[in-house]
Amino acid sequence: MRDESEATVGSEEEVCNIIGKAVVDLSITGQPVNKATLVLKLLTMADQDDDDERILLYWIARKAINQPQRFATAW
């Protein structure tokens, strides 16, 4: 069984991976990569996902984009 610190590290990595995937998707489609487009892309990605845990990670990723200073201290 994983302890809470291992789960937190795993979640942090997943959030970073989700943000990275959103950035790559925006770049591939030729869209500008900025805070507004990134947040909208994450919202779209969450809408297309059925996994509740991943949807929560999309929400955390959006919050991290909008409030990076709070995200950095939360982990």
C-alpha positions in Angstrom: 0.0 0.0 0.0 1.3 3.4 -0.9 1.6 6.1 1.7 0.3 9.6 1.3 3.6 11.1 0.2 3.9 8.6 -2.6 0.4 9.3 -3.7 1.1 13.1 -3.7 4.2 12.7 -5.8 2.3 10.5 -8.3 -0.5 13.1 -8.5 2.0 15.9 -9.0 3.6 14.0 -11.8 0.2 13.3 -13.4 -0.7 17.0 -13.2 2.5 17.9 -14.9 2.0 15.3 -17.6 -1.6 16.6 -18.2 -0.3 20.2 -18.5 2.5 19.0 -20.9 0.0 17.1 -23.0 -2.2 20.2 -23.3 0.8 22.3 -24.3 1.8 19.8 -27.0 -1.8 19.5 -28.3 -2.1 23.3 -28.6 1.3 23.5 -30.4 0.4 20.7 -32.8 -2.9 22.5 -33.8 -1.0 25.8 -34.2 -2.9 27.6 -31.3 -1.1 30.0 -29.1 0.1 28.6 -25.8 -0.9 31.0 -23.1 -2.7 30.9 -19.8 -6.2 31.4 -21.4 -5.8 28.8 -24.1 -4.2 26.3 -21.8 -7.0 26.5 -19.2 -9.6 26.1 -22.0 -7.7 23.1 -23.4 -7.6 21.5 -20.0 -11.4 22.1 -19.6 -12.0 20.4 -23.0 -9.8 17.5 -22.1 -11.7 17.0 -18.8 -15.0 17.1 -20.6 -13.8 14.3 -22.9 -12.6 12.1 -20.0 -14.9 9.7 -18.0 -12.5 8.9 -15.2 -13.4 10.9 -12.1 -9.9 10.8 -10.7 -8.4 12.2 -13.9 -11.1 14.8 -14.1 -10.0 16.0 -10.6 -6.4 16.1 -11.9 -7.5 18.3 -14.8 -9.2 20.6 -12.3 -6.0 20.7 -10.2 -4.0 21.4 -13.3 -6.3 24.3 -14.2 -5.9 25.7 -10.7 -2.1 25.3 -11.0 -2.1 27.4 -14.2 -4.3 30.1 -12.7 -2.5 30.2 -9.2 1.0 28.7 -9.6 2.2 30.1 -6.3 -0.5 28.2 -4.4 0.1 25.1 -6.3 3.9 25.0 -5.6 3.3 25.2 -1.9 0.5 22.6 -1.9 2.8 19.7 -2.9 
